[in-house]
Amino acid sequence: MTSPERVPSDDVAQLRRLAEAMVMLRAQVAQRIVGQHEVVDGIVTAILAGGHALLVGVPGLAKTLMVQTVAEALELSFNRVQFTPDLMPGDITGTEIVEEDPATGRRSFRFVPGPIFAHVVLADEINRTPPKTQAALLQAMQEHQVTAAGKTYALPDPFFVLATQNPIEQEGTYPLPEAQLDRFMLDLRVGYPSRAEEEAIVEQTTGARKVKLTPVLDAEALPGRQALVRRVPVSRGLIGAAVSLARMTRPVDPEAPALVKEFVEWGAGPRASQYLVLGAKARAAMDGRPMADLEDVKAVAPFVLRHRVVTNFAAEAADRSSDDLIRELVAGPTWATKAAHS
């Protein structure tokens, strides 16, 4: 196990600079977004870990503005796609058009890239488009490339999909299948602001003041920060604890407690274990710490697990949500003992 003293001094210096950049980033975002600190940190956690995030919240909570503001503060190209029932896959990935040379009359095909060719793609109300179009994102999210007419095109590096959903209006929607939900590293819930925050929002948004952000990082620097996050060391015990927590959500696993066997239909897969560790590393790096610890895993666990745990009818009858079950699992001491040697 690598100790903090053995972390390369260059990495320690880079972590310190990243922590300073995070302070500046939060300050820049706060010029436009009042409150929602946990959600903003969640978006940045996903970006630094190289993952995607799903933002769930009722209309009017500035989800779109939040994503756009973070992209601008990181100096990343940004495209927004409004998902609708008539949206086609080619409207996202791009399509081939026929061009005619006016001099020779020869016709040829040319690929016109779609809005997915950006560093940050906001899939707004992703559950409003049919599965055929939702599936167009799968290859892009997993492989960072798209295929059109037999040719494969690489997407910009870095590349992130940040999707939004409205949890209260389900008429005319197409719920994301578990396979696609699993592509999202984090499920972030955007809640109502406090009264003081709402008054500040109204004051800021009904005046003439316009805010211009100062970029904190850029597209060239971000891959290096992502590589730094992956170099943050964790103990074998911490990896064991993360794996145990993910396995405890599976009712068929021997480690699963009684409440999981009673209320869970399907538990989290191996991606959850990976994202628990990557999220913990990202949180440590954002704080400038040279090692991730158990508290980091606990902090990201609800966002990593809530959309990967499928509850059954018994849970619905007992009014137990996946959030309730995950809260109990994280609070329990069993899985955490695996990190005793970290």
Secondary structure, DSSP 8 states (H G I E B T S, - for coil): ---GGGS-HHHHHHHHHHHHHHHHHHHHHHTT--S-HHHHHHHHHHHHHT--EEEE--TTS-HHHHHHHHHHHTT--EEEEE--TT--HHHHHEEEEEEE-TTT--EEEEEEE-TT-SSEEEEETGGGS-HHHHTHHHHHHHHSEEEETTEEEE--SS-EEEEEE-SS--TT-----HHHHTT-SEEEE-----HHHHHHHHHHHTSS-------SS-TTTHHHHHHHHHHS---HHHHHHHHHHHHTT-TTSTT--HHHHHHEEE---HHHHHHHHHHHHHHHHHTT-SS--HHHHHHHHHHHHTTT-EE-HHHHHTT--HHHHHHHHHHSSTGGGGGTT-
